[in-house]
Amino acid sequence: MSNVNVKRGVIAILTGGGDVPGLNPAIRAVTLSARREGFEVLGIRRGWGGLIDLVRDPMADNADCYQILTNEVVNKAGRTGGTFLHTSRTRPSHVKRASVPDHLKGRYGAEVNDLTPEVLANLAWLGVDWLIPIGGDDTLSYAVRLHQEGVKVVAIPKTMDNDVPGTDYCIGFSTCVTRTIEMANRLRTSAGSHERFLVMEVFGRYAGFTALLPTMAGAANRCVIPEHVFDMERLTELLTEDRRLNPSRYSVALVSEGAMFKGGEMVFADEAKDAYGHAKLGGIGDVVSAHLKDLSARYNGGKKVEVINQKLGYLVRGGDPDAIDSIVPMAYGNLALDLILAGIHGRLVVLKGGRYDNVPIEVVTASKKVVDVREYYSTERYRPHYRSFEMKPLFLVTSER
């Protein structure tokens, strides 16, 4: 039995995975338009977590699982970064025994449990007619599962890595690039003052867009990305030459967290894995910095070059959204509602070739979106590579390889 008074219908929104600027504007856009059309809007809290923790009892306190969204609520948060609905990396189809909610432990005792039946029952109990998940490929891969189970899903792509297939743009990417350029420009003053290498580690597990685009914009001399295994000697040689040619005697490298060099491995912060099987990355910047310092003497007349090493991490995903991550989420939210009004579901709203559109949600699990190395990256020079900008999309990289 639902405890929600419905009008035209009920739309539920959730945000999963990492936080990025632009989530709250997307929630605001959906809510304002949906309520104007007569829908009730629910915000599911903590991503998919709210849909497995919910207790189907009218007397239960489910305030940590969902909230009714009003114009007042979303207007207050709509201009800010992060997600006021909170987020998690919960994967309902693969819940470890220790993470099964207490009220479900009697029914689910396997080492790994599929709680999808509970998610479906909870959506029905809430009276949800339409579901709008906002997330990256992990969050949206479970949305594909729910679509296959008959849930009316319209998804919105979000990730600063910009690696959701099917779309040229994911919410959070522009602000990430903007912050990276800002941080590089701040840190280069110290690098120049002390005549050092500057190494900055950025997000990017499998795709190097967050390193490639800032480098193309002039934030760094070189970048190394997950799509190409680089040579540490060659990187040192290039950065030393860049430093020598710079009147201020410094050079800058951006390192994707998923990058690997010959003879090395992907660097993990710890051995723990999230619900999607991903170990937390972090530390390749430390490794690269140590090798740069040790190898630099070979290319610098026998003298080692000191390194400033900075992991940008959450500095580039925190704070308010930039202009693009205020405008695109607004458009994506309204696109999602337009589909709902037309009775269309099982879709992902996208930007392709500079135009807003939608594609089948199955594209999320059907392919991978990574840097086309041959088209955009020089494996000899470790920097962006391009022939012409004519007819390229805004951020150059596209949804097609």
N, C-alpha and C positions, 0 to 999 in steps of 0.2 A: 504493500500500500504506500502510495506516495505521500510525502508530507509537504508537498509544494502545490500551491494553488496555480494552476496553469491557465493561460489565456489562449493565445494562438498556438502555443507550444513552448517547450523548454529547450534552451540551448545551454550546453555545458562547455566551459573553456578550461584548459589546463596548460601548464608550462612545465616541460621536463628537461632534464639534462643541465648543462651549465647555464648560469645567468648571463645575459647580455643586455646592453642598452637597446631599447626598442620593444621589449616585451610588454611593458605597461601601456605604451601607445597602441599596440595591437589589441590588447584586452579592452582598452577604452573604445577603440573604433567599433569593435564588434558589439559591445554592450550598448553604446548610444544608439547605433543604427537598429539593433535588434529590438530594444525596448520601444523605439519609435514605431516599429512595425507590429507591436503587440506581443512580443515574445517575453517570457521570463528568462533571465540569464543567471546561471550558477557558475561560480568559480570553484573548480576542484583544487583543493590545496595539496601542495607537495607532489605535483605531477601525478603519475599513476599511483603513487602511495596513498593518496586520499581515497582512491577507489578500491583499495584492498583493506584499508583500515576501518572503513565505515561499518557501523553496526546497524543492521536493519531492524530497528526497534524505535517506535515513536518516542519512547521515553529516554532513549540514549542521547548523550551529549556528543554530537558529531561536528562540533564547531571547528575542530582541527582537520576535518575532512572536506568541508565545503562551506561556502557562504553565498548568500544571495547578493548579486551585484546590482548596484543602483547607479544612477548618474552621479550622485554625490561621491560615492566611493571611487569610481573610476576617474572622475575629473580630478580628484585630489592626487591620485597616483600617476595619472596619464602622462605627465611630463618628466617623470623621473626614471632613473635607470633601475636595473634589476627587475624582479618580479614580486609584486606584493602578495601574489598567491603562493609564493615560495616554490621550491622545486626539489626534485630528487632524481636519482638514477635508478629508481625502482623499475624492475622488469617483471610484471605480474606472471608471465609464463615461466619464469625461472626464479622462484623464491626459495631461498635456502631455509631449511627447517628452523634455524634460530631466528629468522626474520618473519616467520609466519605470525600474524597477529594473534594475540592470546585467545580471542574468541573463536579462532578457526583451528587452533592446534589439535583439537580432537578429531578433526576431519582430514587434516593434511599433515602426515608424519613422515613423508619421504625425505630423503636428503635434499632433493630439489623438487619443488612443487609447482604445478600449473594452476594458478588461482583465477584463470580466465572465467570459469563459471561464476565466481564471486563477483568479478567485475561486471559481467553481464547482468547478474541479479541486482547489483547495486545501482546500475544505470536505470534499470527498469523501476526499482523502488523509488528512485528520485524522480521518476517521470520524465527522464531525458529523452527528447526526440532527436536531437542532433548533437554531435560531439565535435568540437574544434580543438584538436591538440596542436600546440605550438612547440616545435622542437627540432632537433637534428635527426640524423639518420637512425640513431638508436631509438629515440622516443617514437619517431614516426614508423619505424619497422613494426612496433607493436600496434600502432594505429592501423597498419595494413592487416594485421591479424584480426582486429576488431571489425574492420570492414568485411573481411571474409566471413566473420561470424554473423553478419547482418546488421551491424551498427551503422547508422548513417553518419559517416565521417567526412569532414572537410578539413584538410590539414594546412598548416602554415609553416613554411621552412624557417628555421632559426639556427644559426651557429656562426660564431665568429670565424671558424675555419672556412666557411663558405663552400662546404663540400657535400651538400645535399644534392643528389642527382636530379636532373630534370629542370633545374632553375639556374639562371645566371647569378641570382642574388639571394642570399639568406640574411635575415635580420641579424644585426650585430657586426657584420663584416666592415662596413664603412667606419663605424666608430673605432673598431679595433685598428684599422689602418691609420686613421687620424691620430689616435693615441700613440701608436708606434712611432710615427713620424715626429710627433711632439717630444716624446721621450728621447729619441735619437738626437734631436736638435738640442735638447737640454744637456744630455750627457757628453756630447761632442766637445763642449767647452772645457770640461775637465780632461778629456782625452787629449785635446790640443794643448792645454796648459802643461801637461806632464809628458807629452810626446809618446803616447801609448797606443796600443791596439784597444779598440772598444768592441767587446763581444756582447750581443744581446740575444738572449734566448726567448723565442716567441712560441705561441701555441701553434699546433699543426701536427697531429699524430700521423696521418697518412697523406695529407695534402699540404703543399707549401705556399698556398696563396697569401697567407699572412706575412710571409717573409719576402715573397716575390714582388708584390705590389708596392710596399714601402721602399724597397730597394730601387725599383723602377722610378719612383718619385724622388729619388736622391737621398733617402735616409741612410743608405749604407753603400759602401763600395762593392761588397760581395754578399751573397747569401747562399746558404746550403739548405737543401730541401729534402723531404723524405723520398721523393721520386727518383733521386739519383744518388748513388753511393759515391761520396767524394774522397779525394786523396788529401790527407792532412799535410803532406809536404807541399803539394801544389797550392793549397789554400794559404799556407804560410808564405810561400814565395810571392803570391799575388798581393797579399796584404802588406808585406814588407815593401814591395815595389810601390804600392799605393801610398804608403807612409812616406817613402823617400821623395816621391813627386809632390807631396802636399807641403806647402810652405810652413804649415803649422805642425808638421811631422806627426801625424796620426792617421789611422785608417779604421774603418768600421765594418763589422760583419754581423749579419742577422742569421741566426741559427734556429731552424725549426726544431721543436722538441722531438720530433720523430726522425730527424736526420741521422744518418749513419756514415761512418767513414770506413775505408778499406781496412780490414783487420780488426774492426771494432764491432760492437753490437748496439742495438737500441738501448738507451739508458733509462732505467726506471727509478722512481723516487723510493718505492718500496715494493714488496712482493704481493701486497694485497690487490685483489681484483674487484672491479665493480660488478653489478648484476649483468652487464653485457660482456663480461670476460676481459675487460680492458684493465691492465695494470696501470697505475698512475705513472705517467712519464714525468721526467724532470731531472736535469743534471747534465745533459749533453753540452750545455754552455760551459759548465765547469771543466768538463773533459777537454773540450776544444781549447779553452783558455790555457789550461796547463800545458797542452801540447804546443800551442803557439809560442808560449814563452820559451819552452825548451828547444824548439826547432829554429827559432828566429835568428839565433847567432850564426847559423849557416848562411843566411842571406843578408846579414847586417854587419859584415866585417868582424865577426867573432863576438859581437856584443849582443846580449839578450835584450829583448824589448818587453817591458812590463805590460800587463794587461788589466784593463778595467772590465770586469765581468758582471753583467746585470741580467737577472731573470725578470722580464717584464711581467709575465704572469697576470695576476689579477689587476694590475695597474691599468691594463688596456681594456678590461671588461667592466670595470667599475665606473660609476659616475653617470651623468646624464647622457642621453643619445645625442649624436650630432644631427645635422639637418636631414641627411638621407635616412638615418634610422629613426627619424620622427615622421617623415613623409611616407616611406615605403610601408611601415607597419600599419599606418592609417589606411593606405590603399589595400593592403592585403586583407585587413579586417573587413573592409567593405566588400571586397571581392568574395570573401567567404560567405558573407551574408547574402550577396546577390545569388550565389549558387543555391543556398538554402531556400530563398524565396522562389527560385525556379524549380525546386524539388530535385535538385541534382546533388549527388553525393559520391563518395569514393574518389574524390579529387584532391589534388595538391595545387594551391594557388602559387603562381610563379611569375618571374620576369624572364622573358626570353627575347634577345635581340632588342632590348629597350622597350618592349611592350608587355603590359600585364596580360596574363593568360591563366589557364589551368590545364593540368595534365592528369592522367590516371595516377592514383596514389601508389599503385604497384611499382612505379618507376623508382621509388625509394629503395626497394630491395632488389631491383632487376639489374643494377649497374653500380659502378663506383665513379665518383667525380674527383679527379686528381689533375695536377698540372700536366698539360701536354708538353713534355720536355722538348721535343723536336720543334714545336711551334714557338715556345715562349722562354726557353732557358738554354743558356750556353754551358755545356758540360766541360768546356775548356777554360772558360773565363769565370765560371761560378757567379753569373749575374744574369739578369733578365735579357732576353733576346727577342727582337721583333724586326719585321721587315717594313711593315706599313701599318698605320693606324686607320686607314680608310675603311669605313663601314664596320669598325670594331665596336662592341658594346661599351658602355660607360667604364666598367672596370676591366675591360679587355678580355678577361677569361670568360668562357662560356660554359653552358651546360653540356655541350657536345665535345668529345675528344677529337 
